[in-house]
Amino acid sequence: MKKINMMYFSPTGTSKRVIEEIGNKLSVKKEMEIGRTVDFTTPEVREEIQKFGAEDVLLIGLPVYAGRVPNILLKYLDKIKGYGSLAIPIVLYGNRDYD
C-alpha cells in the first residue's frame, strides 16, 4: 500500500493547512495510509536528509515570493531523495501579484 507523505515550508501556516487538507482527502479517497509529515520551516529540520521509496507519494508545499521558491530552500530541496516515489509539488502565493 502506498503512503502519503507531506512536507512543507510554511512561515504563515497557509502551506501547512493546504498540504494537510489535500493529504488527508487524498488518503481517504485513494485508501492510502498517511506516512511522515515534515515541517521544514525551521533551519534545524532542513539539516536532515529526507528519503522516500517507490511506495511513497510525497506532497510538498511551498510559498512563492516574486514568482519563485525562496532561494534559502533550493539546496535543501535538492537533497530530498525520491528513489522512485511520486512527488506532487504544490506552490502557493499570497495574492500579491502573479509575477
Short mmCIF file of the C-alpha atoms (twelve columns), coordinates in Angstrom:
data_MODEL
# 
_entry.id   MODEL 
# 
loop_
_atom_site.group_PDB 
_atom_site.id 
_atom_site.type_symbol 
_atom_site.label_atom_id 
_atom_site.label_alt_id 
_atom_site.label_comp_id 
_atom_site.label_asym_id 
_atom_site.label_seq_id 
_atom_site.Cartn_x 
_atom_site.Cartn_y 
_atom_site.Cartn_z 
_atom_site.pdbx_PDB_model_num 
ATOM 1  C CA . MET A 1  0.000   0.000  0.000   1 
ATOM 2  C CA . LYS A 2  1.305   3.431  -0.920  1 
ATOM 3  C CA . LYS A 3  1.774   6.061  1.769   1 
ATOM 4  C CA . ILE A 4  1.051   9.763  1.500   1 
ATOM 5  C CA . ASN A 5  3.916   11.806 2.948   1 
ATOM 6  C CA . MET A 6  3.662   15.542 3.431   1 
ATOM 7  C CA . MET A 7  6.408   18.151 3.543   1 
ATOM 8  C CA . TYR A 8  6.004   21.894 3.720   1 
ATOM 9  C CA . PHE A 9  7.691   25.217 4.346   1 
ATOM 10 C CA . SER A 10 5.020   27.335 5.977   1 
ATOM 11 C CA . PRO A 11 6.030   30.549 7.749   1 
ATOM 12 C CA . THR A 12 2.415   31.763 7.970   1 
ATOM 13 C CA . GLY A 13 0.723   28.353 8.272   1 
ATOM 14 C CA . THR A 14 -1.050  28.501 4.910   1 
ATOM 15 C CA . SER A 15 1.123   25.915 3.132   1 
ATOM 16 C CA . LYS A 16 0.726   23.605 6.120   1 
ATOM 17 C CA . ARG A 17 -3.078  23.869 6.075   1 
ATOM 18 C CA . VAL A 18 -3.292  23.318 2.321   1 
ATOM 19 C CA . ILE A 19 -0.913  20.337 2.250   1 
ATOM 20 C CA . GLU A 20 -2.569  18.642 5.226   1 
ATOM 21 C CA . GLU A 21 -6.049  19.145 3.739   1 
ATOM 22 C CA . ILE A 22 -5.013  17.723 0.361   1 
ATOM 23 C CA . GLY A 23 -3.087  14.876 2.007   1 
ATOM 24 C CA . ASN A 24 -5.949  13.875 4.275   1 
ATOM 25 C CA . LYS A 25 -8.550  13.957 1.499   1 
ATOM 26 C CA . LEU A 26 -6.275  12.068 -0.900  1 
ATOM 27 C CA . SER A 27 -5.576  9.381  1.695   1 
ATOM 28 C CA . VAL A 28 -9.312  8.797  2.225   1 
ATOM 29 C CA . LYS A 29 -10.231 8.896  -1.463  1 
ATOM 30 C CA . LYS A 30 -7.399  6.588  -2.556  1 
ATOM 31 C CA . GLU A 31 -7.427  4.494  0.648   1 
ATOM 32 C CA . MET A 32 -3.804  5.317  1.353   1 
ATOM 33 C CA . GLU A 33 -2.031  5.419  4.672   1 
ATOM 34 C CA . ILE A 34 -0.609  8.701  5.976   1 
ATOM 35 C CA . GLY A 35 3.167   8.459  6.276   1 
ATOM 36 C CA . ARG A 36 5.534   11.142 7.512   1 
ATOM 37 C CA . THR A 37 4.796   14.826 7.883   1 
ATOM 38 C CA . VAL A 38 7.846   17.089 7.768   1 
ATOM 39 C CA . ASP A 39 7.603   20.792 8.565   1 
ATOM 40 C CA . PHE A 40 10.905  22.178 7.277   1 
ATOM 41 C CA . THR A 41 10.127  25.791 8.132   1 
ATOM 42 C CA . THR A 42 12.889  25.910 10.745  1 
ATOM 43 C CA . PRO A 43 16.552  25.625 9.683   1 
ATOM 44 C CA . GLU A 44 17.240  22.769 12.127  1 
ATOM 45 C CA . VAL A 45 14.819  20.455 10.346  1 
ATOM 46 C CA . ARG A 46 16.452  21.219 6.990   1 
ATOM 47 C CA . GLU A 47 19.656  19.600 8.252   1 
ATOM 48 C CA . GLU A 48 18.064  16.127 7.961   1 
ATOM 49 C CA . ILE A 49 18.006  14.448 4.547   1 
ATOM 50 C CA . GLN A 50 14.573  13.042 3.748   1 
ATOM 51 C CA . LYS A 51 14.326  9.780  1.805   1 
ATOM 52 C CA . PHE A 52 11.282  8.194  0.211   1 
ATOM 53 C CA . GLY A 53 10.753  4.999  -1.761  1 
ATOM 54 C CA . ALA A 54 8.767   3.698  -4.697  1 
ATOM 55 C CA . GLU A 55 5.757   3.020  -2.444  1 
ATOM 56 C CA . ASP A 56 5.610   6.662  -1.347  1 
ATOM 57 C CA . VAL A 57 3.684   9.663  -2.609  1 
ATOM 58 C CA . LEU A 58 5.134   12.999 -1.498  1 
ATOM 59 C CA . LEU A 59 3.088   16.174 -1.313  1 
ATOM 60 C CA . ILE A 60 5.449   19.105 -0.947  1 
ATOM 61 C CA . GLY A 61 4.139   22.601 -0.313  1 
ATOM 62 C CA . LEU A 62 5.964   25.898 -0.613  1 
ATOM 63 C CA . PRO A 63 5.085   29.559 -0.871  1 
ATOM 64 C CA . VAL A 64 6.466   31.546 -3.767  1 
ATOM 65 C CA . TYR A 65 7.892   35.029 -3.418  1 
ATOM 66 C CA . ALA A 66 8.348   37.206 -6.505  1 
ATOM 67 C CA . GLY A 67 7.224   34.199 -8.534  1 
ATOM 68 C CA . ARG A 68 9.963   31.910 -7.211  1 
ATOM 69 C CA . VAL A 69 10.659  29.354 -4.499  1 
ATOM 70 C CA . PRO A 70 12.698  31.077 -1.752  1 
ATOM 71 C CA . ASN A 71 16.440  30.819 -2.506  1 
ATOM 72 C CA . ILE A 72 17.118  29.694 1.044   1 
ATOM 73 C CA . LEU A 73 15.324  26.398 0.269   1 
ATOM 74 C CA . LEU A 74 16.971  25.418 -3.019  1 
ATOM 75 C CA . LYS A 75 19.896  23.474 -1.526  1 
ATOM 76 C CA . TYR A 76 17.603  21.639 0.870   1 
ATOM 77 C CA . LEU A 77 15.087  20.685 -1.810  1 
ATOM 78 C CA . ASP A 78 17.912  19.302 -3.935  1 
ATOM 79 C CA . LYS A 79 18.850  16.907 -1.096  1 
ATOM 80 C CA . ILE A 80 15.454  15.165 -0.913  1 
ATOM 81 C CA . LYS A 81 15.834  11.600 -2.225  1 
ATOM 82 C CA . GLY A 82 12.865  10.119 -4.045  1 
ATOM 83 C CA . TYR A 83 14.087  6.691  -5.187  1 
ATOM 84 C CA . GLY A 84 11.112  6.209  -7.496  1 
ATOM 85 C CA . SER A 85 8.467   7.925  -5.386  1 
ATOM 86 C CA . LEU A 86 5.781   10.124 -6.877  1 
ATOM 87 C CA . ALA A 87 6.175   13.792 -5.913  1 
ATOM 88 C CA . ILE A 88 3.398   16.351 -6.197  1 
ATOM 89 C CA . PRO A 89 4.586   19.948 -5.733  1 
ATOM 90 C CA . ILE A 90 2.044   22.487 -4.556  1 
ATOM 91 C CA . VAL A 91 3.066   26.138 -4.579  1 
ATOM 92 C CA . LEU A 92 1.062   28.936 -3.055  1 
ATOM 93 C CA . TYR A 93 1.216   32.655 -3.494  1 
ATOM 94 C CA . GLY A 94 -0.239  35.308 -1.233  1 
ATOM 95 C CA . ASN A 95 -2.384  37.185 -3.756  1 
ATOM 96 C CA . ARG A 96 0.245   39.892 -4.017  1 
ATOM 97 C CA . ASP A 97 0.978   39.587 -7.737  1 
ATOM 98 C CA . TYR A 98 1.264   36.822 -10.312 1 
ATOM 99 C CA . ASP A 99 4.854   37.858 -11.157 1 
# 
